[in-house]
Amino acid sequence: MSIGMWIICIVGGLAGALSTAYLMISFPVIIVWKIYRRFKFGCTLFD
């Protein structure tokens, strides 16, 4: 393969890995934050 194809493969792989890592970290954090606000301030989980 040419060097350009290697660069495209690496950039695409990194983009996929970073977006997957972001989603895996952010969803549980948001759920914990909403539960914390529910008990601390009495907000609903949908605010």
Buried (B, 14 or more C-beta within 10 A) or exposed (E): EEEEEEEEEEEEEEEEEEEEEEEEEEEEEEEEEBEEBEEEEEEEEEE
